[in-house]
Amino acid sequence: MYKVNKPNNFFAKGFYIEDQVRSSNSKIHNEEQFRIALLDHAKKKEQSMYDGWDIDDYTREKEQEFFQEWTEKQRRLKEGTFSDLVQYVIDERINLSLVKPSELTQEDFEDDNSPKFLVVQNIIL
């Protein structure tokens, strides 16, 4: 787990979460909106991952393990610290975009220094 420094201006401009599949629809301006957007992301990702299983993967043991893992992730998002939120962003490889996800291009994703993204590592100590 990383120790996170939450700068006062982290939410000032507002941003979107984006992972090229599941994105937030509205700008995030505070920690509660961030938490809600990440919870929504987690629920959608859990469902899409579960739906993508092969028919042979649907065993009681695998399902129980899978849902326990995602229940724990969602619990940390609901009850956790700001550091837990940032850790989820890192673990799930989520982008924090300063523009609407629908306005991003492939070139934006290929540019490591694109000004359209917040650099998560900048808030990690």
N, C-alpha and C positions, 0 to 999 in steps of 0.2 A: 504494500500500500504506500502510495506517495503522500507526503505532507503537502497540502495545498495552501497557497496564499491567495485569498480572494481579494483582488484589487478593488478599490471602491468604484472604479469605472468599468468593471467587467460587464455590467449590464447596461451601461449608459447608452450605447448606440442601438442596442437590441440586436438579436441574431436569431437564426433558425438552426435546428438540428437537421442533419441530412446524412443519409448513408446510401444514396442512390437507389433505395427501395422504399424506405419509410422516412418521411420527412415531416417536420412540424409545419402547420399551415399558417401560423401567426407568429409574429416576432416575440421573442422572449426578452423581458425587461427586468425580471427579478427572480430570486431563487425559487419561489413557489411555482412560477410558470415553468422554470427549468425542470423542476422535479416532476410536474404534471406531464410535460412533453416527453421526458425520459420514461416515465411510467407507461405512457401511451405507446412509445416506441417498443418497450419491453414486451407489452402484451401482444402487439402486432408481430414482433419477431418470434415470440414463443409460438404463436399460432401458425405462422408460415413455416417455421422449422418443423413443427409437428406434422403439418399437412404434407410436407415433403418426404416423409419417411417412406421406405419400401414396405410393402405389405408384411414382410417377414419381421420387420422391426417392432411391430405392435405386440409386444409381450407385456405382461403385467409388470414384470421387474423393470424393463426399460422405460415404460411409461411412468412408473412411480419415481424412478431416479430422475428422469427428465423433468417432471413437474415439480419435484422437490428442489431441483437446481433453480428453476425459473421462479418458483415461489420465494426462494431465498433472495434472488436478485431483486425481485419486486419489493420485498420487505426492506432491503437496504436502500432502495430508492425512496420508499415512503418514509422510513424512520431514520435514515442515515444522515451523515454530515455532508457538507459541501464536498469534502474530499471523496466521499462515496459516490457522489454524482459524477465527479470528474473521472474517477476510476472506471465507472461504467462507460463513459464516453471513450476512454482509452481502450478498454477491453473489447468493446463492441465496434471499435474503429469508426466512430461517428465523427462527421465533420461538423464544425460550428461555422455556419455561413453568415456573412453580413448582408447577403442578398437572398431573395426568394430562391429556393432550390430549383424552381422551374426556369430561372434565368441563367443557371450555371451551364457552362459548356464543357465539353471534353477537355478543351485546352485549359480551362480553369483547374481541372483536377490534375492535369499533367504539370502545371506550374507550381513547384514547391514553395514559391514565394508569392503566390497569388494574394492580392490585397482583399479578395472576396471572402477569405477565411480567417477565423481567429486561430491562433496557434495555441493549442491546449497546453503544450509544454511551457508556454510563457507564464502560466499560473501555477506551475509546480516548482516547489523548492527542492 
